[in-house]
Amino acid sequence: MSNEPVFTKENAKDYTILVPMMCPIHFELLKSILTNCGYNIEILSNVGPSVVETGLKYVHNDTCYPALLVIGQMIDALKSGKYDTHKVALIITQTGGGCRASNYIYLLKKALKKANLDYIPVLSMSTDILKRSSSFKINLNDFRKMMISVIYGDLLMDLSNQTKPYEINMGDTAEVLSKWITDLSSQFCINKGLSKKEMRNNFRKITEDFANIPIQRTPKVKVGIVGEIYVKYSPLGNNSLEEFLATQDCEVKVPGVMGFMLYSIYNSVMDHKYYGGSKLKVNIFKLVYKILTDYEEMMIESVKKYSDFLVPTPFDEVIHKAEKVIDLGIKMGEGWLLTGEMADLCEIGFHNIICTQPFGCLPNHIVGKGMIRKLREIYPNANVVPIDYDPSATQVNQENRIKLMLSVAKEEFENGLVA
């Protein structure tokens, strides 16, 4: 008989589920949906040296940095005294494939055992929507809501990044962002904001609210951020990279989370093309892909129609841009998507690119660092710097390397070599 801690939907109301932070905007929206599903969700906010130290204590230091941080953040929170450890559960994602992230759930369970906390349930959330063995149950309708929340999150993140560097009244952008996170969360709780009509209306209002923020366009170096999904988005994982770039007077562009979702779904379609398999399964993935790209098109159309903001690139175009540089069969980790995002950033004017990667992350070294030469052949102005994130990598060293990249960018900008 298994000694695994038991967590069911029936006893979920008795537990607080701790979620490691990755995307601040998106996770607040996801939290409201999961709360409406009957789960008591708390997104962890503990940061600092103790998180890294705890991760190093309970996870082998050869394990990739995101795993060390996520597990360190969870155990650090559990040992803080804030929670009744007999009434909490932990949730972690499973990416599958050859990525080290496929082992996160086993690493977490091993760490909990070492910390004498192995009575705490560990829940798995898989990116495979057809996976039925996960201990964390959501139905297809809830999955749809979560995907819609990602589209909203991408829009809020993108417009915020385009507005904040230029706002005349400091704090205006943060105020609009907070307003819409609260508003959308309230809508989700009553199953609003989810129909196409409601989404179009929200997209329009969100775009207009950001467009109405008083701004003053001043020349700034434009920097794109790509990389492994956790260190790309997580302030804990990338040492608050976006905040640092703001202090360097940059405008930042971070490709949306929906891109990774569509990439995962599209890869399942490509698997059928390359290797065969179930036609039923691939047809379901095609249907999901069509639904999500329709949502994406609605969002893009709103930005185009109601503002002068830079319009997000449709995912189908990112695919074509990736194909100029790399084969679409290369899909380990972030795979061809990372390369495609770099190509897209170059084409839309963000030639200065930071590629964030955990130290020793083989896929990112290949599809990120390994593609720089090819990118520069196609985009001569590409100014790409790979930055390793690891417990042994100091923030000062990382920021100095970024400053060196920015000094080149500013010199080219001042000399009129790039737009």
Phi and psi in degrees as a GROMACS rama.xvg file:
@    title "Ramachandran Plot"
@    xaxis  label "Phi"
@    yaxis  label "Psi"
@TYPE xy
-71.6086  141.447  SER-2
-98.8861  13.307  ASN-3
-62.3037  137.38  GLU-4
-58.357  140.771  PRO-5
-97.8644  126.496  VAL-6
-131.891  123.733  PHE-7
-128.375  165.039  THR-8
-60.7702  -29.7427  LYS-9
-68.7373  -37.5166  GLU-10
-98.9546  9.91546  ASN-11
-59.5702  -33.1285  ALA-12
-64.5573  -19.5377  LYS-13
-86.7877  -9.14958  ASP-14
-113.239  147.111  TYR-15
-99.6387  123.486  THR-16
-95.1161  119.501  ILE-17
-90.5446  129.314  LEU-18
-118.235  122.768  VAL-19
-67.4729  139.712  PRO-20
-74.5216  138.276  MET-21
-130.513  -68.9633  MET-22
-106.5  105.234  CYS-23
-53.895  -45.4922  PRO-24
-69.8092  -51.8086  ILE-25
-61.8373  -41.4065  HIS-26
-69.1091  -29.5827  PHE-27
-66.29  -38.336  GLU-28
-70.6799  -42.2022  LEU-29
-62.1394  -36.1418  LEU-30
-58.8697  -42.4244  LYS-31
-64.2983  -35.6315  SER-32
-70.58  -45.3543  ILE-33
-66.3961  -33.4677  LEU-34
-63.4645  -41.3621  THR-35
-67.2102  -20.3973  ASN-36
-81.3627  -3.70448  CYS-37
101.353  9.16275  GLY-38
-101.23  140.894  TYR-39
-93.9861  101.015  ASN-40
-102.957  135.647  ILE-41
-130.523  124.072  GLU-42
-89.1917  125.025  ILE-43
-70.8824  139.552  LEU-44
-124.245  2.78235  SER-45
-70.37  130.035  ASN-46
-135.286  -177.227  VAL-47
106.661  179.004  GLY-48
-59.1485  -30.748  PRO-49
-63.924  -30.544  SER-50
-66.069  -47.055  VAL-51
-65.0566  -43.6215  VAL-52
-62.2669  -40.326  GLU-53
-66.6126  -41.0927  THR-54
-61.0152  -43.3263  GLY-55
-65.2196  -30.221  LEU-56
-72.5972  -35.7283  LYS-57
-110.865  -5.11717  TYR-58
-129.239  138.359  VAL-59
-60.4218  135.708  HIS-60
-72.558  -3.70868  ASN-61
-83.2395  -11.253  ASP-62
-72.7156  149.025  THR-63
-63.4386  151.542  CYS-64
-55.9954  -43.116  TYR-65
-56.9485  -41.7466  PRO-66
-62.9802  -43.9195  ALA-67
-60.2718  -42.7282  LEU-68
-70.3344  -46.1768  LEU-69
-61.6997  -47.8767  VAL-70
-69.3572  -38.5556  ILE-71
-62.3976  -40.3368  GLY-72
-64.5811  -40.6256  GLN-73
-66.1847  -50.6092  MET-74
-69.007  -35.6074  ILE-75
-59.011  -42.1588  ASP-76
-65.9821  -42.6632  ALA-77
-63.4848  -32.9598  LEU-78
-89.0573  1.23461  LYS-79
-75.6368  -17.3593  SER-80
87.7284  -0.437307  GLY-81
-75.7747  -25.3584  LYS-82
-119.334  149.402  TYR-83
-79.0032  105.692  ASP-84
-66.0527  -11.8376  THR-85
-89.6418  0.267647  HIS-86
-129.158  27.8055  LYS-87
-125.03  155.049  VAL-88
-131.781  157.935  ALA-89
-117.001  143.754  LEU-90
-124.287  140.62  ILE-91
-144.557  148.014  ILE-92
-85.7569  157.708  THR-93
-127.346  117.489  GLN-94
-88.9615  -25.8345  THR-95
78.1221  -176.205  GLY-96
72.1149  -157.693  GLY-97
-88.4581  -1.0806  GLY-98
-67.7272  147.185  CYS-99
-61.693  -19.5398  ARG-100
-62.8979  -19.0119  ALA-101
-62.7186  -19.8301  SER-102
-101.944  3.30237  ASN-103
-56.1821  -44.4995  TYR-104
-64.918  -34.7677  ILE-105
-74.2678  -36.6044  TYR-106
-64.8594  -39.5409  LEU-107
-64.7994  -44.6486  LEU-108
-63.3478  -38.6838  LYS-109
-65.7145  -40.6463  LYS-110
-66.1101  -40.227  ALA-111
-63.1192  -39.7573  LEU-112
-63.457  -41.8031  LYS-113
-64.7441  -31.4667  LYS-114
-90.1703  6.10839  ALA-115
60.9519  36.1496  ASN-116
-124.451  24.289  LEU-117
-75.6126  3.57173  ASP-118
-84.7305  -5.0723  TYR-119
-84.2302  126.768  ILE-120
-64.7493  140.489  PRO-121
-115.149  122.969  VAL-122
-104.508  145.224  LEU-123
-110.965  129.62  SER-124
-114.978  113.804  MET-125
-97.0307  147.955  SER-126
-76.5561  -8.72902  THR-127
-85.3583  105.584  ASP-128
-68.4656  -13.2755  ILE-129
-95.9014  0.373474  LEU-130
-75.0615  126.708  LYS-131
-110.156  -3.03117  ARG-132
-89.1584  -3.94219  SER-133
-63.9694  143.058  SER-134
-81.171  -5.3911  SER-135
-108.713  108.26  PHE-136
-98.0282  125.09  LYS-137
-132.829  143.775  ILE-138
-87.5847  175.594  ASN-139
-64.1989  -32.5315  LEU-140
-67.9832  -40.6381  ASN-141
-67.3515  -36.3896  ASP-142
-60.8833  -42.5347  PHE-143
-59.4768  -44.2922  ARG-144
-60.1891  -41.1099  LYS-145
-65.5679  -40.3655  MET-146
-65.111  -38.561  MET-147
-64.4678  -38.8591  ILE-148
-63.6628  -32.2232  SER-149
-66.4305  -39.8  VAL-150
-61.1562  -46.3086  ILE-151
-59.8237  -44.9276  TYR-152
-60.4279  -41.2089  GLY-153
-61.897  -42.7213  ASP-154
-63.8932  -46.1591  LEU-155
-62.5148  -43.3422  LEU-156
-63.3925  -44.2936  MET-157
-67.4466  -46.9644  ASP-158
-68.7011  -35.3614  LEU-159
-61.8593  -44.0232  SER-160
-67.7749  -26.9991  ASN-161
-83.0537  -17.9526  GLN-162
-101.847  -44.3667  THR-163
-55.8903  -41.3122  LYS-164
-65.7937  -16.611  PRO-165
-115.874  1.68071  TYR-166
-64.7316  140.246  GLU-167
-78.6976  -43.0018  ILE-168
-101.425  107.852  ASN-169
-58.5952  128.742  MET-170
106.257  -13.7116  GLY-171
-59.9783  -45.3871  ASP-172
-63.7828  -44.8677  THR-173
-61.3034  -35.8593  ALA-174
-66.7225  -45.6158  GLU-175
-64.6589  -42.0715  VAL-176
-60.6545  -47.745  LEU-177
-62.4079  -39.9337  SER-178
-59.1187  -44.6208  LYS-179
-76.7646  -30.9567  TRP-180
-62.8534  -43.2557  ILE-181
-66.2428  -44.564  THR-182
-63.9824  -48.1594  ASP-183
-65.726  -38.8629  LEU-184
-60.6221  -40.619  SER-185
-66.2247  -39.9652  SER-186
-62.9313  -44.0171  GLN-187
-60.5552  -35.5884  PHE-188
-65.1284  -22.4387  CYS-189
-115.429  23.7036  ILE-190
57.8604  38.5454  ASN-191
-109.06  167.095  LYS-192
75.6949  17.1993  GLY-193
-116.734  -19.2686  LEU-194
-79.6547  162.152  SER-195
-61.4821  -38.8555  LYS-196
-64.4458  -45.0752  LYS-197
-67.0054  -36.9313  GLU-198
-65.7331  -45.0249  MET-199
-59.2597  -41.9499  ARG-200
-63.8344  -44.1868  ASN-201
-66.0145  -43.6443  ASN-202
-57.3694  -43.7757  PHE-203
-63.0484  -47.6602  ARG-204
-65.4115  -40.0474  LYS-205
-61.9905  -48.3205  ILE-206
-60.8069  -43.9837  THR-207
-65.4217  -39.1546  GLU-208
-62.6595  -42.9965  ASP-209
-70.2848  -36.2248  PHE-210
-66.7779  -25.2512  ALA-211
-85.2541  -4.55944  ASN-212
-70.2667  126.341  ILE-213
-63.281  124.546  PRO-214
-132.716  162.135  ILE-215
-131.893  110.149  GLN-216
-72.2364  114.35  ARG-217
-120.777  151.468  THR-218
-61.2631  127.549  PRO-219
-138.758  150.588  LYS-220
-73.1508  132.017  VAL-221
-99.2933  128.382  LYS-222
-127.015  129.388  VAL-223
-100.39  149.966  GLY-224
-121.936  124.495  ILE-225
-128.94  -179.985  VAL-226
136.325  -168.241  GLY-227
-57.8058  138.437  GLU-228
-58.6012  -37.5941  ILE-229
-72.557  -52.8649  TYR-230
-71.5547  -18.5158  VAL-231
-67.1169  -41.3032  LYS-232
-105.418  -29.7074  TYR-233
-81.7342  121.391  SER-234
-59.235  -33.0799  PRO-235
-66.68  -40.056  LEU-236
-73.8945  -33.3715  GLY-237
-112.733  21.3428  ASN-238
54.5788  46.0628  ASN-239
52.3609  52.828  SER-240
-58.7107  -43.2737  LEU-241
-63.4936  -39.9158  GLU-242
-63.6923  -41.047  GLU-243
-62.2176  -44.2879  PHE-244
-64.2186  -31.423  LEU-245
-64.0069  -37.5918  ALA-246
-68.3478  -19.0734  THR-247
-95.0619  11.5988  GLN-248
61.983  48.1228  ASP-249
-113.082  154.927  CYS-250
-99.8922  130.272  GLU-251
-107.929  141.215  VAL-252
-125.319  121.115  LYS-253
-119.597  117.721  VAL-254
-55.1756  147.737  PRO-255
-70.6981  158.266  GLY-256
-66.4654  -32.3694  VAL-257
-59.9893  -28.9103  MET-258
-57.993  -41.5897  GLY-259
-69.239  -36.7585  PHE-260
-63.4902  -46.834  MET-261
-65.7208  -36.7337  LEU-262
-58.9926  -45.1193  TYR-263
-63.7251  -41.615  SER-264
-70.1044  -44.0608  ILE-265
-61.9748  -36.6642  TYR-266
-62.1308  -34.091  ASN-267
-66.0638  -35.2945  SER-268
-67.8568  -42.736  VAL-269
-66.4046  -33.215  MET-270
-58.02  -40.2615  ASP-271
-65.5034  -39.2357  HIS-272
-65.2597  -42.1354  LYS-273
-81.7362  -38.9694  TYR-274
-122.469  -6.04009  TYR-275
81.8523  -163.369  GLY-276
124.795  -166.282  GLY-277
-68.057  123.432  SER-278
-69.4055  -34.9366  LYS-279
-61.6032  -47.5193  LEU-280
-61.6045  -45.2176  LYS-281
-68.2085  -31.8366  VAL-282
-68.2814  -34.582  ASN-283
-65.7988  -44.005  ILE-284
-62.7492  -38.6628  PHE-285
-62.8946  -39.5427  LYS-286
-64.9838  -46.3487  LEU-287
-61.2311  -42.7768  VAL-288
-59.9263  -43.3253  TYR-289
-64.1749  -42.2617  LYS-290
-61.9431  -46.8354  ILE-291
-69.6913  -37.2833  LEU-292
-70.5528  -27.8457  THR-293
-64.9979  -43.7755  ASP-294
-60.6541  -43.5684  TYR-295
-59.8603  -42.8754  GLU-296
-61.9764  -40.0658  GLU-297
-61.6777  -42.7971  MET-298
-64.4308  -45.1177  MET-299
-62.9791  -41.5029  ILE-300
-62.265  -36.511  GLU-301
-65.8971  -43.7141  SER-302
-62.6173  -41.1444  VAL-303
-66.918  -38.8485  LYS-304
-83.2781  -34.5264  LYS-305
-111.842  11.5721  TYR-306
-159.301  174.725  SER-307
-105.743  15.9642  ASP-308
-67.5459  156.002  PHE-309
-63.7974  127.602  LEU-310
-81.974  133.183  VAL-311
-57.6667  145.428  PRO-312
-79.5793  128.272  THR-313
-58.6069  145.191  PRO-314
-61.1525  -36.0725  PHE-315
-60.1966  -32.8605  ASP-316
-72.684  -35.2708  GLU-317
-61.9339  -38.6187  VAL-318
-58.2514  -47.9153  ILE-319
-65.4388  -35.6149  HIS-320
-69.1964  -36.8328  LYS-321
-63.9479  -39.0312  ALA-322
-63.6631  -20.7901  GLU-323
-68.3065  -22.5439  LYS-324
-116.364  -32.8921  VAL-325
-148.674  153.253  ILE-326
-76.9905  141.775  ASP-327
-73.6191  -5.46088  LEU-328
-79.1377  -9.84175  GLY-329
-88.2188  98.1261  ILE-330
-134.33  22.0362  LYS-331
-73.4177  134.19  MET-332
62.5229  -130.797  GLY-333
-79.213  -14.1472  GLU-334
48.5326  -142.512  GLY-335
-63.4329  -20.0768  TRP-336
-61.9758  -42.8054  LEU-337
-59.5972  -45.2903  LEU-338
-64.1453  -42.5785  THR-339
-62.3776  -38.0799  GLY-340
-66.7291  -37.2293  GLU-341
-65.1459  -42.0571  MET-342
-62.2724  -42.9018  ALA-343
-63.6548  -43.701  ASP-344
-59.5335  -41.1465  LEU-345
-61.5224  -39.8655  CYS-346
-74.2208  -25.0222  GLU-347
-99.5182  8.1441  ILE-348
103.327  3.06542  GLY-349
-103.186  72.5435  PHE-350
-73.7441  -21.5599  HIS-351
-90.448  115.365  ASN-352
-128.787  131.651  ILE-353
-103.098  120.942  ILE-354
-100.073  104.634  CYS-355
-86.2171  130.444  THR-356
-149.294  139.628  GLN-357
-64.7992  142.818  PRO-358
-58.1992  131.806  PHE-359
79.6561  12.1886  GLY-360
-81.2651  95.455  CYS-361
-56.1497  -47.5092  LEU-362
-55.8981  -43.3328  PRO-363
-69.128  -32.637  ASN-364
-65.0438  -30.0579  HIS-365
-84.0889  -52.4714  ILE-366
-84.8914  -10.987  VAL-367
-103.836  -83.1302  GLY-368
-57.8809  -38.9558  LYS-369
-68.7952  -16.195  GLY-370
-101.162  -0.107099  MET-371
-61.5586  -44.7477  ILE-372
-61.097  -45.4236  ARG-373
-63.3434  -40.6526  LYS-374
-61.3049  -42.0574  LEU-375
-68.5709  -25.6731  ARG-376
-67.2513  -36.674  GLU-377
-87.1161  -38.6256  ILE-378
-122.867  87.8504  TYR-379
-57.5186  -25.1685  PRO-380
-85.4319  -0.738102  ASN-381
-59.7269  124.582  ALA-382
-121.476  85.9231  ASN-383
-107.287  132.896  VAL-384
-126.703  120.248  VAL-385
-81.6717  133.355  PRO-386
-120.994  121.971  ILE-387
-84.9117  136.674  ASP-388
-116.703  126.365  TYR-389
-165.584  156.002  ASP-390
-57.3975  -29.1518  PRO-391
-87.7713  -7.2172  SER-392
-91.9205  119.265  ALA-393
-79.7152  148.41  THR-394
-62.7158  -35.8573  GLN-395
-61.6274  -43.749  VAL-396
-64.2762  -42.4374  ASN-397
-61.5103  -46.6529  GLN-398
-68.8634  -33.0624  GLU-399
-66.3544  -38.5927  ASN-400
-65.9317  -38.3476  ARG-401
-67.8664  -40.4223  ILE-402
-61.6732  -36.8757  LYS-403
-63.604  -43.2931  LEU-404
-61.4917  -41.7683  MET-405
-68.2861  -32.6893  LEU-406
-64.087  -38.8064  SER-407
-65.1501  -44.1465  VAL-408
-61.5449  -43.3872  ALA-409
-68.2596  -36.703  LYS-410
-64.7838  -44.3547  GLU-411
-65.7368  -38.5893  GLU-412
-63.7492  -46.2613  PHE-413
-67.4828  -29.9787  GLU-414
-87.6381  3.08734  ASN-415
72.0102  21.7527  GLY-416
-80.071  -20.1834  LEU-417
-133.419  157.552  VAL-418
